[in-house]
């Protein structure tokens, strides 16, 4: 009921009465309606009470129908056929009534009861197909044992925790399913509804008796929040999942439980249950490695803790599906040639190395104190860099040769049902290799530059062996090309991988490919497919953005990198400039996440109008160069802007000269170069480009 001042004409028309507190209102003035008088509505208490009573009666009727839905479910057009006819109500009528009475503003909160009924009536076929999509598309969360899950879900006493777990699965798989266009997905809700429902339910379960279903759901929601750019929530959800998993493990191993009552009524633990809990524990480790990369937050569950707790190794896919024939192996992880069925175990070892690589880069990499000393140079055995690279190569060597791309294709593993998993394993290897070798590569070379070490201070205090920098370049640009080809081949085979980590791999590869396309001598001309592979990555990120919002910041960073390197390579600009002059762009190159810093961005735009102080002769030279550039621009001969247009820039969307000034002005405000994974985020990613601008021309 409207309680603000309004006139009778607007109230009868049921439109908003716009006014400044005095008659006539805007509508009456425009329509020349005489006698406009602003009054508050007359309250008919009797009528209001009747309306309120009618609403309560409707809610009670809906709740009564819901409580009987399992025995005689109602169906309507578009509602899926009920899966089971013997499930009891998940809540007592009093609980449902109390919940309904608390939902006075229906538009402001998800109707949990409605989603309860929706999930409770999903056909088995829809659930199984959704679970299969989730297991294939998110190899880092291969934590669901389908027979156990379906047995629990179909039982008359199906728990609310299992309902929340299925909602979390549907939240992350919904966008993947939508791209398939299958008819059976039409009855599903939106991903936001599933995510909100799962989070609302998990808020209650978090502080109750620890259950593995809650851990699984929290880990999946962690991935959802990460992909939708709510990074703080992702980090918190992951931490809660770890604490619950630790509590559950403590109950299992403690000889004297702190709460003996918590074990009453718990189903007997068998080999399958133990395997599920083990996978959930290792999934906590994987997600902890992921959400802590590039932050000041220390890992909550390091590998040393997993060793200390003697967590068994994760079973192979075959053992996990059918049950282990032998007792679970304990740490350390099994060695030897691991095959594709042991992919989850391979991911555990790989993410441990990934975390160490990111820790090295985050702690300033080569710029850290003492890292340029002769004994810490990257080619020296035992140096921090060489130790990480040796572990990476050893991890790769422990895998069966059939897992190595490009000697084995995605298509082969696609026929076995492991196309996405094979792609993920190789992405993890190549992006780790890329990040390690890129640390010692010049940020801004010249068109004449050839493979070499750092050109900005601090410089290495020893000379590299002959051919070392050439081999280093081959590793960087070869890894970037393989990432592009991997993602392209997976898409061609119909097994595209759209997990947030895969998106970061595409972003990292695309940046390196833009670099070598503009400076081909930095790989001695050994990257003839750089432009082709660069466009493969951009095509992938354009599709990826339809699934996860996190791609927005990566695409903007690539646009700026394209503009910067295009001008530097074709116009010879920025000579004498160093990485410190473009610290924000260098910072954004390493980002696995983007935080909105709009206010700081606007401040930098305002400050970008102030030119950088230069000697008189340099200012005259810059003025002449800018004048020549403007002449080229008006004559339609501006090659860098044409190339940048392929990444979404054109004269109608952005004043590139303003962008250049912004980049140059940052010399005065960002002199001290920050670590590669700082907690603050680059403002260059926050320039809002118009929607619908094509990424590729």
Secondary structure, DSSP 8 states (H G I E B T S, - for coil): ---S-B-HHHHHHT-----SSSSS-HHHHHHT-S----B-----HHHHHHHHHHHHHHHHHHHHHHHTTTTS----TT----S-S----SS-HHHHHHHHHT---GGGS--HHHHHHHHHT--HHHHHHHHHHHHHH-GGG----HHHHHHHHHSTT--HHHHHHHHHHHHHHHHHHHHHT-GGGTT---HHHHHHHHHHHHHHHTTSS--HHHHHHHHHHHHHHHHTT-HHHHHHHHHHHHHHHHHHHHHHH-SS-S-GGGGTT-----HHHHHHHHHHHHHHHHHHHHHHTTSS---SS-HHHHHHTT------HHHHHH--SS----SS---S-B-GGGHHHHHHHHHHHHHHHHHHHHTTGGGSTTTTSGGGSTTSTTSHHHHHHHHHHHHHHTB-GGG-TTTS-HHHHHHTT-HHHHHHHHHHHHHHHHHHHHTTS-SS--TT--S-S--SSS--SS---TTHHHHHHHHHHHHHHHHHHHHHHHHHTT-----HHHHHHHHHHHHHHHHHHH-GGGGTT--TTHHHHHHHHHHHHHHHHTT-TTHHHHHHHHHHHHHHHHHHHHS-TTTT--GGGGHHHHHHHT-S-----HHHHHHHHHHTTS-----HHHHHHHHHHHHHHHHHHHTT--HHHHHHHTTT--TTT--HHHHHHHHHHTTTT--S---TT-SS--GGGG----TT--S--
